[in-house]
Amino acid sequence: MAEIKEVLLAYDDSDCAKQALVFACDFVRRFGARLHIVSVCQLPQVGSGVALEGIIDNDQKNFSEFFKRFQNDPLNQDIDVIEKMEIGQPVDKILHYAETHKIDHIIIGHRGISNIQRWILGSVAREVIDNACCPVTVIREASY
């Protein structure tokens, strides 16, 4: 079995992402690995520059607040963590980050959307599974 040193958690502040965070913390502790928490701000296809700046600012503020809470939690003091917020298409950014940072394992939440929603919107988790350069663990909503 390959050694696991670098683990990426795709984090979007959903309930399943929060459950995936708990799993990821246990996972990196078990392997003595570093945790990369990556959040992606997905911009709408249409919108003005001012509206887009507002979306980015809001996501940066939310992710910054989340990360401060995570770092200040005494339960997380033993975890070596890197945080990163990307802007763009979630699948592309997650896969690119994994490749460029030599990630050994990806952990991602799955909201359990319906087949129709998945057909219309696609599934980030499915696309990551299909195209990742390393193993992927999917945490389904309310499974962990």
Secondary structure, 3 states (H helix, E strand, C coil): CCCCCEEEEECCCCHHHHHHHHHHHHHHHHHCCEEEEEEEECCCCCCCHHHHHHHHHHHHHHHHHHHHHHHHCHHHCCCCEEEEEEECCHHHHHHHHHHHCCCCEEEEEECCCCHHHHHHHCCHHHHHHHHCCCCEEEEECCCC
